[in-house]
Amino acid sequence: MFKKIIIFSFLVSLGSLNLNAAVTVVGSSDALICYKHAKFGYTTQSSVFTCLKALSDNTISKKDHDATRINLGIIYNNKSKPRMALEQFEIAYNNENMRAETLLNQGNSLLLLKDYNGALEKYQASLENNLEDISAIYFNKGMAHEYLGNIDKAVDFYEKAVALNPTLIDYFENKRRRLKEAGLWNSDNERESS
């Protein structure tokens, strides 16, 4: 029973970090503020309002409009409202130039909805659509595999993410510590230092 409680609390704590792909906008508009709120993980209703206000602005470019849809979706995911996020991502999906970011963020929504296999499919599609930050794909694939109980696969993806983006090492080390505490870390996951 105690081990199940540790595993549950471990999984709950992981839900707070998944890497998203906020889409940059230019200028000094509400769309730019929406982008910054998505990038820095804001969850306030005023963030949503700012994004909605930007979407009603007919003077912003089509690119910034679509980017704002993605950024609003990220904010909805941050607010633990993945179904609302998916609505925004579905609209933004039509923009081929932002498809990779849209797919990654759809995967994050599915992860929040506990559709881990669906999330993995979206992450793979994001990779196939040439997402610039591949480390985000690998890290999030690691989380999906971890939730599915595929710890060895999860560790492999986390290590790929850290190799591409060393700033993720603290997250990986935290996961390793928690997995060890929960008795889920396999000694085969230890890599020899070269």
N, C-alpha and C positions, 0 to 999 in steps of 0.2 A: 504494500500500500504506500509506504513512504517513498519507494522508488518511483511509483506512478505520479505522486505529487511533485517530486523533483522534476520529472520529465515534463509534466504539464506546465509547471512554472517556467521551465526552460523554454518550451515552445511559445508560451505567451510572451516572454521577454524578447524573443526573436522577432515577433511580429512588428516590432517598432522600427526595424531597419530593413528596408529593401531599397535597392538603388533604382532611382528613376532617371528619366531623361527629360529634364525641363528644357524647353525649346526657347532659345534666345530670340528676343525681339529688340528692335532698335528704336531710338527716339526717347522722348520723355513723356510717354503717354501712360494711361492706365494699363495698357498691355504690358509695358515694361515693369510696372509695379506688380502686376499679376505674375509675371515671370520670376521676379525676385522672391515673391511669396512662395511660389512653387519650389524654387531652388533651395530655399532655406527652411522648408518644412512647415510653413505656417498652416494653421487650421482654423483660423477665426472666420466668423461670418463676414466680417468686413473684407477679408481676402476674397471670399466668394463674390461679394458685392462688387468689388473693384474689377474682378474678371468679367462679371456680367455687364458692367458698365462699359468695359472695353469692347466687348462683343457687340454692343449696341452702337458703337462709334463707327459711323459710315466712312470716316476719313482714314482709318488704318488700312494698310495693305492686306491683300488676301493672305499672304504669307503670315503676317502678324496676327490676323484673325484666326487662322488655323492653329498657329502656335499657342494662342491664348486658349483655344479649346483644350489643347493637350495640357497646358499649365493648370487650367481649371480642373481638369480631370485628376491631375496629381494632387491638387489641394483636397478634392473630394476623397481620394484614397487616404490622404493624411488624416482626414476627419473620420476615417473608417466608414465611408459611404461608397463602397466600390461599385454598386449598381449605378449610382449617379455618375461616377467616373466613367464607367463603360459607355454610358450614353454620349458623353463628350468625345471619347476616343473613337466611337463608331462614326461620328460626323467627321472628325479629323482624318480618319483612315483614307478618305478619298484623295487626299493630297499625297501623291507619290513621293514627293520630296521629304515628307515627314513620316512616311510609313514605318520605318524602322523604330523611331521613337514611340510612335503610336502602339506598335506591337509589344514593345518592352513594357510600356505602361499598362496595356491590356493584361499582360501576364501578371503584373503586380496586383491588378484588381482580382484576377482569378485566384492568385495566391491568398489574398484576403478572404475570398469566398471559399477557401479550402478545396478548390478544384486544382490540385497540384499537377495532375497530368495535363490539364488544359493550359496551365501556366507554362509548363515545359514546352508545349507546342508553340505558344506565342513567343517564348524566348528564342527557340530555334528559328522561327520565322523572322524574328528581329535580326538574328545573326545572318540569315540568308539575304536579308534586305540591307546588309552592310551598315549596321549601327556603328557609329564611330567609337564609342566606349565599350569595347568588347568585355572589359573587366566587369561591367555592370551585368551583362548577360551571364557570365560565368558565376558571379557571386549569387545572383538570384536563382540560377539553376541549382547551385549548391543548396540554397534554402529549400527549394521545392523537393529535392532529393532527400534532404534531412527530414522534412515533414513526412515523406513517404517511408522513412525508416531505412533508406539507402545511405547509411553513414559513410561507407567507403567512397561511393560516388560523390557524395556531398563534399567530402574532404578534398577529393581530386579537383572538383570545380572551384572550391575556395582557394586552393593553392594556385590554380591557373589565374584566378582573379588577382591574387596578391602578386604573382609574377609580373602581370601587366600593369598593376597599380599598387605599388608598395605602401601607399597610404592606407590600404585596407588591412594591414597587418594587425592593428590593434583589434579590429572586429574579429579577425580570424583567431587570434590568441584568446580572446574572450570566449569564443565558441568552443575552442579546444578545452579550456578550463571547465566550462559548464558541461561539456560532454563527458569529460573525465569524472566530474562530480556525480553525474547521473549514471556512471558505469557504462556509458555507451561508446567510449573511445576505445578503439582497437589498437593494440600496440603496433600492429602492422601499418597504422597510419603515421607512425613516426618515421620521418625521412632522415637519412644520414646526412650530416653536413659535409659539403665538399670543400 
